[in-house]
Amino acid sequence: MTFAVIKTGGKQYKVSANDTIRIEKLNDKAGKTFEFKEVLLTTDNTTTEVGSPMIDGAYVEAELIKQARNDKVIIFKKRRRQNSRRKRGHRQHVSVVKILKIYGKSGKLLAEAKNATVENKTSEKKLKLKKLLKNK
């Protein structure tokens, strides 16, 4: 299995081709393609490359799917016997990203996402059903 470990937003993520991850908010519009240059580790079925701390020349290509918000986190503070309570909520802004390609040390393509054909298959089934209904 081919995967990479990337660093973005102060966190590290293990990603493979065709993965969808939620990362800290990026200031871009949906549909934009970009690259993660901070790659810590890449591996395929035969070799593993570990950076110190980053791998020079390696990068991960991704597409921004949408901007979203995480689930609400409740912050509740209470001081006992003081009749003092405070309840607040917080929703963090995140970006939903799809990993398209993983490139190794020398810019060699290690993994590529396959295009999903689920919509095409369902539309083909609908067309077949319509033809069957017309024939009857």
A tleap script that builds the chain and sets N, CA, C and O, in Angstrom:
source leaprc.protein.ff14SB
mol = sequence {
  NMET THR PHE ALA VAL ILE LYS THR GLY GLY
  LYS GLN TYR LYS VAL SER ALA ASN ASP THR
  ILE ARG ILE GLU LYS LEU ASN ASP LYS ALA
  GLY LYS THR PHE GLU PHE LYS GLU VAL LEU
  LEU THR THR ASP ASN THR THR THR GLU VAL
  GLY SER PRO MET ILE ASP GLY ALA TYR VAL
  GLU ALA GLU LEU ILE LYS GLN ALA ARG ASN
  ASP LYS VAL ILE ILE PHE LYS LYS ARG ARG
  ARG GLN ASN SER ARG ARG LYS ARG GLY HIE
  ARG GLN HIE VAL SER VAL VAL LYS ILE LEU
  LYS ILE TYR GLY LYS SER GLY LYS LEU LEU
  ALA GLU ALA LYS ASN ALA THR VAL GLU ASN
  LYS THR SER GLU LYS LYS LEU LYS LEU LYS
  LYS LEU LEU LYS ASN CLYS
}
set mol.1.N position { 0.843 -1.182 0.000 }
set mol.1.CA position { 0.000 0.000 0.000 }
set mol.1.C position { 0.886 1.242 0.000 }
set mol.1.O position { 1.792 1.361 0.824 }
set mol.2.N position { 0.630 2.142 -0.901 }
set mol.2.CA position { 1.405 3.363 -1.008 }
set mol.2.C position { 0.758 4.457 -0.175 }
set mol.2.O position { -0.443 4.706 -0.283 }
set mol.3.N position { 1.572 5.115 0.666 }
set mol.3.CA position { 1.056 6.228 1.445 }
set mol.3.C position { 2.175 7.211 1.735 }
set mol.3.O position { 3.348 6.935 1.486 }
set mol.4.N position { 1.789 8.363 2.266 }
set mol.4.CA position { 2.746 9.399 2.642 }
set mol.4.C position { 2.288 10.021 3.950 }
set mol.4.O position { 1.107 9.979 4.296 }
set mol.5.N position { 3.237 10.596 4.667 }
set mol.5.CA position { 2.919 11.357 5.872 }
set mol.5.C position { 3.248 12.807 5.557 }
set mol.5.O position { 4.393 13.146 5.258 }
set mol.6.N position { 2.222 13.667 5.628 }
set mol.6.CA position { 2.405 15.083 5.314 }
set mol.6.C position { 2.180 15.918 6.563 }
set mol.6.O position { 1.553 15.477 7.526 }
set mol.7.N position { 2.708 17.136 6.523 }
set mol.7.CA position { 2.537 18.058 7.641 }
set mol.7.C position { 1.852 19.311 7.114 }
set mol.7.O position { 2.320 19.935 6.162 }
set mol.8.N position { 0.729 19.676 7.749 }
set mol.8.CA position { 0.019 20.900 7.393 }
set mol.8.C position { -0.773 21.382 8.592 }
set mol.8.O position { -1.361 20.579 9.317 }
set mol.9.N position { -0.790 22.671 8.800 }
set mol.9.CA position { -1.545 23.236 9.908 }
set mol.9.C position { -1.030 22.806 11.267 }
set mol.9.O position { -1.797 22.766 12.229 }
set mol.10.N position { 0.266 22.478 11.371 }
set mol.10.CA position { 0.839 22.063 12.640 }
set mol.10.C position { 0.518 20.631 13.022 }
set mol.10.O position { 0.814 20.213 14.141 }
set mol.11.N position { -0.080 19.873 12.117 }
set mol.11.CA position { -0.436 18.478 12.392 }
set mol.11.C position { 0.121 17.585 11.287 }
set mol.11.O position { 0.453 18.057 10.199 }
set mol.12.N position { 0.220 16.293 11.581 }
set mol.12.CA position { 0.698 15.328 10.602 }
set mol.12.C position { -0.435 14.389 10.217 }
set mol.12.O position { -1.222 13.971 11.066 }
set mol.13.N position { -0.513 14.058 8.925 }
set mol.13.CA position { -1.578 13.200 8.408 }
set mol.13.C position { -0.972 12.090 7.564 }
set mol.13.O position { -0.074 12.331 6.757 }
set mol.14.N position { -1.469 10.867 7.756 }
set mol.14.CA position { -1.084 9.741 6.902 }
set mol.14.C position { -2.114 9.678 5.782 }
set mol.14.O position { -3.304 9.496 6.042 }
set mol.15.N position { -1.663 9.828 4.527 }
set mol.15.CA position { -2.585 9.901 3.396 }
set mol.15.C position { -2.185 8.916 2.307 }
set mol.15.O position { -1.007 8.609 2.124 }
set mol.16.N position { -3.183 8.431 1.596 }
set mol.16.CA position { -2.997 7.601 0.406 }
set mol.16.C position { -3.725 8.289 -0.744 }
set mol.16.O position { -4.473 9.242 -0.527 }
set mol.17.N position { -3.510 7.814 -1.946 }
set mol.17.CA position { -4.222 8.359 -3.097 }
set mol.17.C position { -5.709 8.069 -2.939 }
set mol.17.O position { -6.092 6.985 -2.498 }
set mol.18.N position { -6.535 9.028 -3.296 }
set mol.18.CA position { -7.999 8.935 -3.252 }
set mol.18.C position { -8.572 9.096 -1.843 }
set mol.18.O position { -9.772 8.899 -1.651 }
set mol.19.N position { -7.742 9.450 -0.849 }
set mol.19.CA position { -8.238 9.715 0.507 }
set mol.19.C position { -8.871 11.094 0.570 }
set mol.19.O position { -8.501 11.996 -0.181 }
set mol.20.N position { -9.834 11.248 1.480 }
set mol.20.CA position { -10.432 12.544 1.768 }
set mol.20.C position { -10.154 12.850 3.228 }
set mol.20.O position { -10.507 12.064 4.108 }
set mol.21.N position { -9.515 14.000 3.495 }
set mol.21.CA position { -9.170 14.358 4.870 }
set mol.21.C position { -9.685 15.753 5.195 }
set mol.21.O position { -9.923 16.568 4.303 }
set mol.22.N position { -9.852 16.013 6.494 }
set mol.22.CA position { -10.260 17.327 6.987 }
set mol.22.C position { -9.052 17.955 7.666 }
set mol.22.O position { -8.529 17.421 8.645 }
set mol.23.N position { -8.609 19.106 7.132 }
set mol.23.CA position { -7.430 19.772 7.673 }
set mol.23.C position { -7.805 21.177 8.123 }
set mol.23.O position { -8.929 21.630 7.902 }
set mol.24.N position { -6.853 21.865 8.760 }
set mol.24.CA position { -7.082 23.243 9.168 }
set mol.24.C position { -7.431 24.086 7.941 }
set mol.24.O position { -7.009 23.778 6.827 }
set mol.25.N position { -8.194 25.136 8.152 }
set mol.25.CA position { -8.743 25.933 7.053 }
set mol.25.C position { -7.656 26.506 6.145 }
set mol.25.O position { -6.664 27.068 6.609 }
set mol.26.N position { -7.873 26.349 4.840 }
set mol.26.CA position { -7.030 26.950 3.813 }
set mol.26.C position { -7.807 28.091 3.176 }
set mol.26.O position { -9.021 27.984 2.998 }
set mol.27.N position { -7.139 29.167 2.832 }
set mol.27.CA position { -7.815 30.323 2.245 }
set mol.27.C position { -7.851 30.212 0.724 }
set mol.27.O position { -7.243 31.019 0.021 }
set mol.28.N position { -8.561 29.216 0.226 }
set mol.28.CA position { -8.726 29.001 -1.207 }
set mol.28.C position { -10.170 28.644 -1.499 }
set mol.28.O position { -10.953 28.385 -0.585 }
set mol.29.N position { -10.518 28.631 -2.775 }
set mol.29.CA position { -11.878 28.273 -3.188 }
set mol.29.C position { -11.941 26.791 -3.539 }
set mol.29.O position { -10.927 26.167 -3.853 }
set mol.30.N position { -13.149 26.242 -3.479 }
set mol.30.CA position { -13.361 24.827 -3.796 }
set mol.30.C position { -12.994 24.551 -5.253 }
set mol.30.O position { -13.236 25.381 -6.129 }
set mol.31.N position { -12.415 23.392 -5.502 }
set mol.31.CA position { -12.024 23.000 -6.848 }
set mol.31.C position { -10.578 23.306 -7.186 }
set mol.31.O position { -10.082 22.845 -8.214 }
set mol.32.N position { -9.890 24.067 -6.353 }
set mol.32.CA position { -8.508 24.428 -6.630 }
set mol.32.C position { -7.578 23.261 -6.304 }
set mol.32.O position { -7.759 22.578 -5.297 }
set mol.33.N position { -6.586 23.040 -7.160 }
set mol.33.CA position { -5.583 22.001 -6.947 }
set mol.33.C position { -4.315 22.651 -6.408 }
set mol.33.O position { -3.908 23.713 -6.879 }
set mol.34.N position { -3.697 22.018 -5.426 }
set mol.34.CA position { -2.481 22.554 -4.823 }
set mol.34.C position { -1.593 21.407 -4.368 }
set mol.34.O position { -1.968 20.240 -4.491 }
set mol.35.N position { -0.403 21.736 -3.836 }
set mol.35.CA position { 0.573 20.728 -3.436 }
set mol.35.C position { 0.979 20.913 -1.979 }
set mol.35.O position { 1.122 22.038 -1.500 }
set mol.36.N position { 1.161 19.797 -1.284 }
set mol.36.CA position { 1.754 19.801 0.051 }
set mol.36.C position { 3.235 19.497 -0.133 }
set mol.36.O position { 3.594 18.394 -0.547 }
set mol.37.N position { 4.095 20.460 0.169 }
set mol.37.CA position { 5.536 20.293 -0.024 }
set mol.37.C position { 6.210 19.659 1.189 }
set mol.37.O position { 7.297 19.096 1.063 }
set mol.38.N position { 5.580 19.742 2.365 }
set mol.38.CA position { 6.183 19.204 3.586 }
set mol.38.C position { 5.810 17.728 3.743 }
set mol.38.O position { 4.839 17.389 4.421 }
set mol.39.N position { 6.592 16.863 3.110 }
set mol.39.CA position { 6.365 15.416 3.161 }
set mol.39.C position { 7.430 14.812 4.071 }
set mol.39.O position { 8.626 14.983 3.836 }
set mol.40.N position { 6.990 14.106 5.107 }
set mol.40.CA position { 7.908 13.526 6.084 }
set mol.40.C position { 8.322 12.103 5.726 }
set mol.40.O position { 9.437 11.683 6.034 }
set mol.41.N position { 7.421 11.355 5.074 }
set mol.41.CA position { 7.688 9.949 4.767 }
set mol.41.C position { 6.870 9.543 3.552 }
set mol.41.O position { 5.713 9.943 3.416 }
set mol.42.N position { 7.464 8.753 2.672 }
set mol.42.CA position { 6.722 8.137 1.569 }
set mol.42.C position { 7.089 6.663 1.522 }
set mol.42.O position { 8.215 6.282 1.840 }
set mol.43.N position { 6.140 5.849 1.128 }
set mol.43.CA position { 6.415 4.422 0.995 }
set mol.43.C position { 5.522 3.828 -0.077 }
set mol.43.O position { 4.378 4.243 -0.261 }
set mol.44.N position { 6.070 2.847 -0.780 }
set mol.44.CA position { 5.274 2.026 -1.684 }
set mol.44.C position { 5.554 0.575 -1.308 }
set mol.44.O position { 6.101 0.320 -0.235 }
set mol.45.N position { 5.205 -0.355 -2.141 }
set mol.45.CA position { 5.346 -1.769 -1.778 }
set mol.45.C position { 6.798 -2.211 -1.615 }
set mol.45.O position { 7.060 -3.213 -0.949 }
set mol.46.N position { 7.747 -1.485 -2.208 }
set mol.46.CA position { 9.141 -1.933 -2.173 }
set mol.46.C position { 10.057 -1.044 -1.338 }
set mol.46.O position { 10.913 -1.554 -0.616 }
set mol.47.N position { 9.893 0.273 -1.422 }
set mol.47.CA position { 10.838 1.168 -0.747 }
set mol.47.C position { 10.125 2.132 0.187 }
set mol.47.O position { 8.947 2.448 0.018 }
set mol.48.N position { 10.885 2.589 1.182 }
set mol.48.CA position { 10.397 3.597 2.119 }
set mol.48.C position { 11.432 4.705 2.198 }
set mol.48.O position { 12.620 4.440 2.381 }
set mol.49.N position { 10.984 5.950 2.061 }
set mol.49.CA position { 11.869 7.104 2.172 }
set mol.49.C position { 11.464 7.891 3.405 }
set mol.49.O position { 10.301 8.267 3.556 }
set mol.50.N position { 12.430 8.141 4.292 }
set mol.50.CA position { 12.175 8.903 5.507 }
set mol.50.C position { 13.000 10.172 5.434 }
set mol.50.O position { 14.201 10.122 5.172 }
set mol.51.N position { 12.361 11.314 5.666 }
set mol.51.CA position { 13.052 12.587 5.618 }
set mol.51.C position { 13.700 12.932 6.938 }
set mol.51.O position { 13.417 12.321 7.968 }
set mol.52.N position { 14.581 13.928 6.891 }
set mol.52.CA position { 15.194 14.397 8.129 }
set mol.52.C position { 15.217 15.917 8.140 }
set mol.52.O position { 16.273 16.473 7.840 }
set mol.53.N position { 14.176 16.620 8.450 }
set mol.53.CA position { 12.833 16.152 8.763 }
set mol.53.C position { 11.944 15.997 7.526 }
set mol.53.O position { 10.962 15.256 7.578 }
set mol.54.N position { 12.261 16.675 6.411 }
set mol.54.CA position { 11.428 16.594 5.205 }
set mol.54.C position { 12.188 15.877 4.092 }
set mol.54.O position { 13.418 15.821 4.102 }
set mol.55.N position { 11.443 15.332 3.135 }
set mol.55.CA position { 12.037 14.700 1.958 }
set mol.55.C position { 12.119 15.757 0.861 }
set mol.55.O position { 11.104 16.327 0.462 }
set mol.56.N position { 13.335 16.014 0.376 }
set mol.56.CA position { 13.523 17.007 -0.679 }
set mol.56.C position { 12.953 16.489 -1.993 }
set mol.56.O position { 13.249 15.365 -2.399 }
set mol.57.N position { 12.139 17.301 -2.657 }
set mol.57.CA position { 11.587 16.947 -3.961 }
set mol.57.C position { 10.290 16.165 -3.912 }
set mol.57.O position { 9.622 16.025 -4.936 }
set mol.58.N position { 9.918 15.654 -2.757 }
set mol.58.CA position { 8.664 14.899 -2.647 }
set mol.58.C position { 7.517 15.865 -2.371 }
set mol.58.O position { 7.683 16.851 -1.652 }
set mol.59.N position { 6.360 15.575 -2.944 }
set mol.59.CA position { 5.174 16.383 -2.673 }
set mol.59.C position { 3.922 15.564 -2.925 }
set mol.59.O position { 3.953 14.526 -3.586 }
set mol.60.N position { 2.816 16.062 -2.380 }
set mol.60.CA position { 1.518 15.404 -2.523 }
set mol.60.C position { 0.577 16.395 -3.180 }
set mol.60.O position { 0.426 17.520 -2.705 }
set mol.61.N position { -0.055 15.985 -4.268 }
set mol.61.CA position { -0.995 16.844 -4.987 }
set mol.61.C position { -2.405 16.568 -4.476 }
set mol.61.O position { -2.811 15.414 -4.340 }
set mol.62.N position { -3.151 17.646 -4.192 }
set mol.62.CA position { -4.493 17.492 -3.621 }
set mol.62.C position { -5.439 18.516 -4.225 }
set mol.62.O position { -5.014 19.499 -4.832 }
set mol.63.N position { -6.739 18.262 -4.046 }
set mol.63.CA position { -7.780 19.163 -4.534 }
set mol.63.C position { -8.671 19.556 -3.369 }
set mol.63.O position { -9.075 18.707 -2.573 }
set mol.64.N position { -8.975 20.841 -3.270 }
set mol.64.CA position { -9.856 21.339 -2.219 }
set mol.64.C position { -11.298 21.081 -2.636 }
set mol.64.O position { -11.765 21.618 -3.641 }
set mol.65.N position { -12.005 20.254 -1.861 }
set mol.65.CA position { -13.381 19.905 -2.197 }
set mol.65.C position { -14.350 20.954 -1.679 }
set mol.65.O position { -15.190 21.448 -2.431 }
set mol.66.N position { -14.240 21.301 -0.388 }
set mol.66.CA position { -15.138 22.315 0.171 }
set mol.66.C position { -14.589 22.847 1.479 }
set mol.66.O position { -13.706 22.248 2.093 }
set mol.67.N position { -15.128 23.980 1.892 }
set mol.67.CA position { -14.858 24.548 3.213 }
set mol.67.C position { -16.007 24.123 4.116 }
set mol.67.O position { -17.167 24.200 3.713 }
set mol.68.N position { -15.704 23.677 5.325 }
set mol.68.CA position { -16.743 23.180 6.225 }
set mol.68.C position { -16.410 23.577 7.660 }
set mol.68.O position { -15.445 24.296 7.918 }
set mol.69.N position { -17.236 23.087 8.587 }
set mol.69.CA position { -16.993 23.312 10.012 }
set mol.69.C position { -17.116 21.976 10.739 }
set mol.69.O position { -17.954 21.143 10.394 }
set mol.70.N position { -16.275 21.786 11.743 }
set mol.70.CA position { -16.327 20.566 12.546 }
set mol.70.C position { -17.549 20.581 13.446 }
set mol.70.O position { -18.250 21.588 13.543 }
set mol.71.N position { -17.799 19.451 14.107 }
set mol.71.CA position { -18.879 19.372 15.084 }
set mol.71.C position { -18.592 20.316 16.244 }
set mol.71.O position { -17.445 20.677 16.507 }
set mol.72.N position { -19.660 20.704 16.928 }
set mol.72.CA position { -19.526 21.646 18.030 }
set mol.72.C position { -18.847 20.989 19.228 }
set mol.72.O position { -19.173 19.867 19.613 }
set mol.73.N position { -17.894 21.717 19.807 }
set mol.73.CA position { -17.229 21.299 21.037 }
set mol.73.C position { -17.800 22.167 22.148 }
set mol.73.O position { -17.787 23.394 22.048 }
set mol.74.N position { -18.304 21.534 23.212 }
set mol.74.CA position { -18.916 22.257 24.323 }
set mol.74.C position { -17.857 22.559 25.379 }
set mol.74.O position { -17.119 21.670 25.805 }
set mol.75.N position { -17.792 23.820 25.794 }
set mol.75.CA position { -16.908 24.242 26.874 }
set mol.75.C position { -17.796 24.597 28.056 }
set mol.75.O position { -18.586 25.539 27.979 }
set mol.76.N position { -17.675 23.853 29.148 }
set mol.76.CA position { -18.519 24.076 30.325 }
set mol.76.C position { -17.624 24.277 31.531 }
set mol.76.O position { -16.812 23.414 31.864 }
set mol.77.N position { -17.775 25.428 32.187 }
set mol.77.CA position { -16.989 25.730 33.379 }
set mol.77.C position { -17.942 25.960 34.539 }
set mol.77.O position { -18.959 26.639 34.401 }
set mol.78.N position { -17.596 25.382 35.687 }
set mol.78.CA position { -18.450 25.515 36.869 }
set mol.78.C position { -17.580 25.734 38.096 }
set mol.78.O position { -16.551 25.083 38.276 }
set mol.79.N position { -18.016 26.664 38.934 }
set mol.79.CA position { -17.376 26.868 40.232 }
set mol.79.C position { -18.350 26.375 41.287 }
set mol.79.O position { -19.420 26.958 41.462 }
set mol.80.N position { -18.001 25.328 41.979 }
set mol.80.CA position { -18.940 24.701 42.903 }
set mol.80.C position { -19.309 25.629 44.056 }
set mol.80.O position { -18.501 26.427 44.532 }
set mol.81.N position { -20.534 25.493 44.475 }
set mol.81.CA position { -21.130 26.246 45.590 }
set mol.81.C position { -21.113 27.758 45.375 }
set mol.81.O position { -21.304 28.505 46.334 }
set mol.82.N position { -20.896 28.223 44.171 }
set mol.82.CA position { -20.859 29.660 43.904 }
set mol.82.C position { -22.005 30.105 43.000 }
set mol.82.O position { -22.130 31.291 42.696 }
set mol.83.N position { -22.846 29.159 42.569 }
set mol.83.CA position { -23.897 29.437 41.588 }
set mol.83.C position { -23.296 30.101 40.344 }
set mol.83.O position { -23.843 31.066 39.811 }
set mol.84.N position { -22.173 29.566 39.903 }
set mol.84.CA position { -21.464 30.136 38.768 }
set mol.84.C position { -21.237 29.044 37.723 }
set mol.84.O position { -20.511 28.078 37.961 }
set mol.85.N position { -21.865 29.215 36.574 }
set mol.85.CA position { -21.712 28.274 35.467 }
set mol.85.C position { -21.544 29.062 34.173 }
set mol.85.O position { -22.100 30.148 34.006 }
set mol.86.N position { -20.759 28.484 33.262 }
set mol.86.CA position { -20.620 29.112 31.957 }
set mol.86.C position { -20.542 28.012 30.904 }
set mol.86.O position { -19.717 27.104 31.010 }
set mol.87.N position { -21.392 28.091 29.898 }
set mol.87.CA position { -21.425 27.096 28.829 }
set mol.87.C position { -21.264 27.815 27.497 }
set mol.87.O position { -22.003 28.747 27.181 }
set mol.88.N position { -20.290 27.364 26.730 }
set mol.88.CA position { -20.053 27.930 25.406 }
set mol.88.C position { -19.799 26.808 24.418 }
set mol.88.O position { -19.432 25.697 24.801 }
set mol.89.N position { -19.998 27.108 23.154 }
set mol.89.CA position { -19.727 26.143 22.095 }
set mol.89.C position { -18.763 26.737 21.084 }
set mol.89.O position { -18.678 27.956 20.930 }
set mol.90.N position { -18.037 25.865 20.395 }
set mol.90.CA position { -17.080 26.316 19.394 }
set mol.90.C position { -17.081 25.342 18.226 }
set mol.90.O position { -17.034 24.128 18.426 }
set mol.91.N position { -17.133 25.871 17.004 }
set mol.91.CA position { -17.032 25.057 15.791 }
set mol.91.C position { -15.843 25.552 14.980 }
set mol.91.O position { -15.814 26.700 14.537 }
set mol.92.N position { -14.864 24.674 14.792 }
set mol.92.CA position { -13.642 25.017 14.079 }
set mol.92.C position { -13.870 24.952 12.569 }
set mol.92.O position { -14.506 24.022 12.074 }
set mol.93.N position { -13.351 25.940 11.840 }
set mol.93.CA position { -13.408 25.931 10.378 }
set mol.93.C position { -12.352 24.960 9.848 }
set mol.93.O position { -11.207 24.973 10.299 }
set mol.94.N position { -12.743 24.120 8.890 }
set mol.94.CA position { -11.825 23.146 8.292 }
set mol.94.C position { -11.993 23.146 6.776 }
set mol.94.O position { -12.976 23.662 6.244 }
set mol.95.N position { -11.027 22.565 6.104 }
set mol.95.CA position { -11.091 22.365 4.659 }
set mol.95.C position { -11.110 20.870 4.385 }
set mol.95.O position { -10.333 20.117 4.973 }
set mol.96.N position { -11.994 20.441 3.498 }
set mol.96.CA position { -12.070 19.035 3.106 }
set mol.96.C position { -11.260 18.888 1.818 }
set mol.96.O position { -11.529 19.558 0.821 }
set mol.97.N position { -10.263 18.000 1.858 }
set mol.97.CA position { -9.288 17.877 0.782 }
set mol.97.C position { -9.245 16.434 0.290 }
set mol.97.O position { -9.293 15.497 1.087 }
set mol.98.N position { -9.153 16.261 -1.036 }
set mol.98.CA position { -9.000 14.928 -1.627 }
set mol.98.C position { -7.582 14.798 -2.173 }
set mol.98.O position { -7.108 15.664 -2.908 }
set mol.99.N position { -6.914 13.714 -1.807 }
set mol.99.CA position { -5.541 13.465 -2.251 }
set mol.99.C position { -5.584 12.858 -3.655 }
set mol.99.O position { -6.227 11.832 -3.874 }
set mol.100.N position { -4.895 13.498 -4.601 }
set mol.100.CA position { -4.904 13.043 -5.989 }
set mol.100.C position { -3.682 12.206 -6.343 }
set mol.100.O position { -3.814 11.101 -6.869 }
set mol.101.N position { -2.481 12.736 -6.053 }
set mol.101.CA position { -1.248 12.042 -6.447 }
set mol.101.C position { -0.202 12.176 -5.346 }
set mol.101.O position { -0.176 13.163 -4.610 }
set mol.102.N position { 0.662 11.162 -5.248 }
set mol.102.CA position { 1.790 11.190 -4.323 }
set mol.102.C position { 3.063 11.034 -5.149 }
set mol.102.O position { 3.209 10.077 -5.909 }
set mol.103.N position { 3.983 11.986 -4.992 }
set mol.103.CA position { 5.248 11.964 -5.714 }
set mol.103.C position { 6.386 11.701 -4.734 }
set mol.103.O position { 6.386 12.217 -3.616 }
set mol.104.N position { 7.363 10.889 -5.164 }
set mol.104.CA position { 8.497 10.519 -4.322 }
set mol.104.C position { 9.622 11.532 -4.383 }
set mol.104.O position { 9.441 12.668 -4.823 }
set mol.105.N position { 10.792 11.094 -3.927 }
set mol.105.CA position { 11.954 11.959 -3.752 }
set mol.105.C position { 12.388 12.660 -5.035 }
set mol.105.O position { 12.624 13.868 -5.021 }
set mol.106.N position { 12.495 11.951 -6.110 }
set mol.106.CA position { 12.976 12.542 -7.359 }
set mol.106.C position { 11.828 13.021 -8.247 }
set mol.106.O position { 12.018 13.211 -9.448 }
set mol.107.N position { 10.642 13.218 -7.671 }
set mol.107.CA position { 9.484 13.630 -8.451 }
set mol.107.C position { 8.817 12.469 -9.161 }
set mol.107.O position { 7.992 12.670 -10.052 }
set mol.108.N position { 9.175 11.242 -8.766 }
set mol.108.CA position { 8.608 10.036 -9.381 }
set mol.108.C position { 7.202 9.806 -8.839 }
set mol.108.O position { 6.984 9.865 -7.629 }
set mol.109.N position { 6.258 9.547 -9.723 }
set mol.109.CA position { 4.873 9.299 -9.325 }
set mol.109.C position { 4.774 7.953 -8.618 }
set mol.109.O position { 5.095 6.915 -9.196 }
set mol.110.N position { 4.324 7.978 -7.350 }
set mol.110.CA position { 4.180 6.747 -6.569 }
set mol.110.C position { 2.755 6.226 -6.580 }
set mol.110.O position { 2.534 5.017 -6.645 }
set mol.111.N position { 1.777 7.140 -6.515 }
set mol.111.CA position { 0.376 6.714 -6.476 }
set mol.111.C position { -0.491 7.791 -7.105 }
set mol.111.O position { -0.186 8.981 -7.028 }
set mol.112.N position { -1.580 7.350 -7.730 }
set mol.112.CA position { -2.512 8.266 -8.377 }
set mol.112.C position { -3.931 7.827 -8.064 }
set mol.112.O position { -4.227 6.632 -8.048 }
set mol.113.N position { -4.810 8.792 -7.816 }
set mol.113.CA position { -6.208 8.484 -7.503 }
set mol.113.C position { -6.933 8.068 -8.771 }
set mol.113.O position { -6.748 8.657 -9.836 }
set mol.114.N position { -7.754 7.049 -8.636 }
set mol.114.CA position { -8.572 6.610 -9.761 }
set mol.114.C position { -9.880 7.377 -9.729 }
set mol.114.O position { -10.442 7.611 -8.659 }
set mol.115.N position { -10.364 7.767 -10.895 }
set mol.115.CA position { -11.614 8.523 -10.964 }
set mol.115.C position { -12.787 7.639 -10.594 }
set mol.115.O position { -12.880 6.492 -11.031 }
set mol.116.N position { -13.671 8.178 -9.792 }
set mol.116.CA position { -14.860 7.429 -9.379 }
set mol.116.C position { -15.870 7.441 -10.517 }
set mol.116.O position { -16.151 8.491 -11.096 }
set mol.117.N position { -16.415 6.270 -10.837 }
set mol.117.CA position { -17.394 6.160 -11.917 }
set mol.117.C position { -18.749 5.744 -11.379 }
set mol.117.O position { -19.545 5.142 -12.099 }
set mol.118.N position { -19.016 6.054 -10.136 }
set mol.118.CA position { -20.283 5.661 -9.516 }
set mol.118.C position { -21.446 6.358 -10.205 }
set mol.118.O position { -22.471 5.733 -10.477 }
set mol.119.N position { -21.297 7.649 -10.492 }
set mol.119.CA position { -22.375 8.392 -11.141 }
set mol.119.C position { -22.659 7.843 -12.537 }
set mol.119.O position { -23.815 7.743 -12.947 }
set mol.120.N position { -21.605 7.490 -13.261 }
set mol.120.CA position { -21.794 6.954 -14.604 }
set mol.120.C position { -22.545 5.629 -14.575 }
set mol.120.O position { -23.410 5.385 -15.417 }
set mol.121.N position { -22.220 4.778 -13.615 }
set mol.121.CA position { -22.891 3.485 -13.521 }
set mol.121.C position { -24.365 3.654 -13.191 }
set mol.121.O position { -25.207 2.953 -13.752 }
set mol.122.N position { -24.692 4.578 -12.286 }
set mol.122.CA position { -26.097 4.779 -11.933 }
set mol.122.C position { -26.869 5.366 -13.101 }
set mol.122.O position { -28.021 4.997 -13.327 }
set mol.123.N position { -26.253 6.275 -13.848 }
set mol.123.CA position { -26.955 6.845 -14.998 }
set mol.123.C position { -27.168 5.785 -16.086 }
set mol.123.O position { -28.193 5.798 -16.769 }
set mol.124.N position { -26.205 4.868 -16.251 }
set mol.124.CA position { -26.376 3.782 -17.220 }
set mol.124.C position { -27.531 2.874 -16.819 }
set mol.124.O position { -28.312 2.447 -17.669 }
set mol.125.N position { -27.640 2.579 -15.534 }
set mol.125.CA position { -28.738 1.737 -15.051 }
set mol.125.C position { -30.083 2.418 -15.285 }
set mol.125.O position { -31.053 1.760 -15.660 }
set mol.126.N position { -30.147 3.723 -15.068 }
set mol.126.CA position { -31.391 4.461 -15.289 }
set mol.126.C position { -31.791 4.424 -16.759 }
set mol.126.O position { -32.969 4.268 -17.081 }
set mol.127.N position { -30.806 4.566 -17.655 }
set mol.127.CA position { -31.099 4.507 -19.086 }
set mol.127.C position { -31.622 3.130 -19.487 }
set mol.127.O position { -32.556 3.027 -20.282 }
set mol.128.N position { -31.027 2.081 -18.943 }
set mol.128.CA position { -31.489 0.725 -19.248 }
set mol.128.C position { -32.912 0.515 -18.765 }
set mol.128.O position { -33.721 -0.107 -19.453 }
set mol.129.N position { -33.221 1.036 -17.576 }
set mol.129.CA position { -34.576 0.912 -17.047 }
set mol.129.C position { -35.582 1.648 -17.924 }
set mol.129.O position { -36.675 1.140 -18.176 }
set mol.130.N position { -35.223 2.835 -18.390 }
set mol.130.CA position { -36.116 3.600 -19.259 }
set mol.130.C position { -36.380 2.855 -20.565 }
set mol.130.O position { -37.512 2.823 -21.048 }
set mol.131.N position { -35.333 2.255 -21.134 }
set mol.131.CA position { -35.499 1.496 -22.373 }
set mol.131.C position { -36.400 0.291 -22.163 }
set mol.131.O position { -37.243 -0.019 -23.004 }
set mol.132.N position { -36.216 -0.391 -21.030 }
set mol.132.CA position { -37.060 -1.548 -20.729 }
set mol.132.C position { -38.516 -1.141 -20.557 }
set mol.132.O position { -39.418 -1.837 -21.022 }
set mol.133.N position { -38.744 -0.022 -19.895 }
set mol.133.CA position { -40.113 0.450 -19.677 }
set mol.133.C position { -40.771 0.892 -20.984 }
set mol.133.O position { -41.975 0.705 -21.157 }
set mol.134.N position { -40.004 1.473 -21.901 }
set mol.134.CA position { -40.548 1.886 -23.195 }
set mol.134.C position { -40.947 0.678 -24.036 }
set mol.134.O position { -41.956 0.713 -24.741 }
set mol.135.N position { -40.161 -0.383 -23.962 }
set mol.135.CA position { -40.438 -1.590 -24.745 }
set mol.135.C position { -41.696 -2.302 -24.282 }
set mol.135.O position { -42.334 -2.988 -25.080 }
set mol.136.N position { -42.067 -2.163 -23.032 }
set mol.136.CA position { -43.252 -2.859 -22.505 }
set mol.136.C position { -44.501 -2.175 -22.845 }
set mol.136.O position { -45.579 -2.639 -22.472 }
savepdb mol mol.pdb
quit
